[in-house]
């Protein structure tokens, strides 16, 4: 089971200092243009090709994963897939294209 959250809910979690791994599933070019502060870039195609979970575990440990993408569909699939493998996950449902909040990093 995974959660679908809004950017408002995500901001509240970040404001509270919750330990999360934010994963931007958009292209690397889109990530470079703008992303959430603290997010890492793992384009969705990398997950589709079978990115090993060990890479995440080795670097970050087994902390909750929050996925976001341009429109919300890919982040839901990623959150569902990782939840099915025992991770605590969430998907930001509205998609990054609408985000204009305080955690926005733009180049």
Phi, psi and omega in degrees: 000138178230161180261148169249121184237164176264167175295328177299314178296320178298316178301320178298317179298316180294320177299327180280356179079020179300139179276111182223154170251111178275126183239115178272117184268001181285177179296159178299324179295318177296320178299315180298326180289317178193149179195176175280141177303130178088354181284152172251155180261117169227091181306146185304323181299332178294319177295320179298326180280359175093044177304127183292134178297335181302327179297319178291314180301314182297323184274319190241346186080184182265075178257163178302138180255133175240118182259143169217154180215190184294315186241343178115339183291313181293323180293325177294317179296317180296315180298318179297315182297313180291324176298322178295343178256015172097005179273151169274120186225161173214152175240134174278111192289330188276345180087147186292336183303337182260355186282130177223023187278189188287346179263011180285129175244120180238147178266000000 
